[in-house]
Each structure stands twice: as structure tokens, then as C-alpha cells.
Amino acid sequence: SEAKEGILVYPSPLKGTYKLIAEIILPGENDEVVDIYFTFSGGVSGWLGTDSSKRDIWSGVVAGVKWALLIGLLTALTAVSIGVTYGVMSAYLGGWKDSLMQRIFELFLGVPLLPVLIVMSAIFKPNIWIMILMMSCFFWVGPVKTVRSMGLQIKEETYIEAAQAFGASSSRIIFKHMIPLLIPYAFASMALYVPRAIVYEASISLLGLGDSTIVTWGQILHDALTGGAVLNGLWWWVIPPGLFIALMGMTFAFIGFAMDKILHPKLRTR
């Protein structure tokens, strides 16, 4: 049967015989074509159909998993590492240094992240690494207040006073004796920041400001929006990436909540 243009967008393949017509343009008059082979791999439409460019949506959704994990984990790791170190340093140093660091913290805390990401993405060439760096530069403020409170308690412990009495440097006390105690809290915070980074990336990509050279769930949603998927009822183009974003967010959120209950027994319910 003869396929109409755009029929491959439908998730169920059109059964029958397909005819492929290839037109080859040669650069010179005396050139000739010898032994041309065409190789076709995969199914006609895939599990979730194809988009308007005939790309397999399921393959794109699966490819988006690795980028979602990379963006989420790398952003969370960088941001939490900065936040924990900053909070402990502020608690240990005290005095005017603590006050200055807290004013800097409050300055970053008051900056709306999404508008900043939109402006930076519009100014610079869309790049996933720049986006990860920008999110890390603002996500670090999240754990600072809690870490500082915990650091003030750790600072009063006798082994910290003993280390000071033996002449240990501030950097040694901070990185050797204080930060290791906060690693469990850091992991719990990371689990909660992973979905946040994924959602922010999807939001930027949905607006057309993301890195179009990689396949992310946000980029798939952007292509669906510009391709008229919502208006034409092409649900298999919109729902799967959105559902994967929600599932990924819920997974890491539950991990974070579970770790919170382990670290804070008072949160446990009978």
C-alpha cells in the first residue's frame, strides 16, 4: 500500500508494501553510480510511534534517561558539596567572617533561578555543561542554613577543642573532623536536589533554550510543542517524556525522604 505523508507519526505501523524512491545527484557528467546498498534497521514506528521528523520517540525517551541522571546527579553533587563546605566554614570561622558569609548566602538565596537561567541561556550558546554550572552556582544555598546549624553544634564537641589545642589548622579541622560527620546529610540533600535539576533543565529546554545537540526529555517536549502534538492529540509524543520526568522525580524524592527518616528518627511514624 502507498503511505501518505505523516502516516508514520501514528504509533501503529501501516501494514503492506512500501516503495522507496531515491534520487541521486552526481557532481560530474561522467560520474556513474556503482553498487548502492540500502540498510534498514528497526521497526517502522517503534513502541511509542515517531515524531514529525520520523524519529523513534521511545529511543529518545530511553536516551533521555542517561542525560537526566547526568544532569541531576552532577548538579546535586556539585551544589551540595559547595553548600556543605560553605556552611561548615561559616559555622567554624564565626565572628565577622560568619556574618559576611551569611550576607553572601542571603544574596544568592534571594535571586530567582529560573529567570537567571533563561537570561543566561539566551546570552550564551545553549550548552548542557553551562546549564549544570549555572544550576550548581545557585542550588548550593539550599543546605547551607541546616549545615551551619549542625556545624555550630559539632564545633562545641570536645574532640574539636582537643584538635585546636594540639594546633590543628582550621582547614584540617573542617575537612578532617567536621565535614565527614555531615556526609549522610549531604547524601539525603543530593537525593532531593536531583529531581529539581531535572525539572529546571526540562523547563529551559521546553522554552527552546536548551542544548539541541543532546536528547533530553525537555527537548522532546519542546519538539512536541513546536510540532503541534498538543493541538493534534499526539499523546504518545507528550505523555511519555512527561511521565518519565515525574517518575524520576518521585524516585529520588522518596529516596531523600527515606534517608531523612533514617538520619532524623523523630520523623519516623509508628
Secondary structure, DSSP 8 states (H G I E B T S, - for coil): ----TTGGGSSS---S----------SSTT-----------S-SS-TT-B-TT--BHHHHHHHHHHHHHHHHHHHHHHHHHHHHHHHHHHHHH-HHHHHHHHHHHHHHHTS-HHHHHHHHHHHS---HHHHHHHHHHHHTTTTHHHHHHHHHHHHTSHHHHHHHHTT--HHHIIIIIIGGGGHHHHHHHHHHHHHHHHHHHHHHHHTT-S-TTS--HHHHHHHHHHTTHHHHT-HHHHHHHHHHHHHHHHHHHHHHHHHHHHH-GGG---
